[in-house]
Amino acid sequence: MATDKRKVMLGAVLLVVSSALILAAGQLGAGVPVFAATLAALGLAAGALLVGTSEDRRPV
């Protein structure tokens, strides 16, 4: 079972950065535009997809 380390690393970076942006949006209230929170949600989805498809087997 080979794991594509680039996909895992990129997915992990996307998950961490997007999570930080979402948490910052919650803490700052209206300080972060809705557009940034939307991009953060898409980043979470992309990061989860990259991590989930990093192995040779069929993704869940």
C-alpha positions, -999 to 999 in steps of 0.1 A, spaced: 0 0 0 17 31 -12 7 64 1 12 96 -19 31 118 7 26 149 -14 -12 145 -13 -11 139 25 11 169 32 -8 193 9 -41 181 24 -28 185 59 -16 221 52 -50 229 36 -68 215 66 -47 234 91 -48 267 73 -85 265 66 -93 255 102 -73 285 115 -92 308 92 -126 294 102 -117 297 139 -104 333 134 -137 341 117 -156 329 147 -134 348 171 -134 381 152 -171 380 144 -177 402 114 -140 411 110 -134 383 84 -154 387 52 -178 360 42 -158 353 11 -128 343 32 -149 319 53 -163 304 21 -128 298 8 -118 282 41 -148 258 39 -137 249 3 -101 244 16 -114 220 43 -132 200 17 -102 199 -7 -79 189 22 -101 161 33 -104 149 -3 -66 149 -8 -60 130 24 -88 105 16 -75 97 -18 -38 95 -10 -37 57 -10 -39 33 -39 -70 16 -26 -105 28 -33 -114 59 -12 -142 56 14 
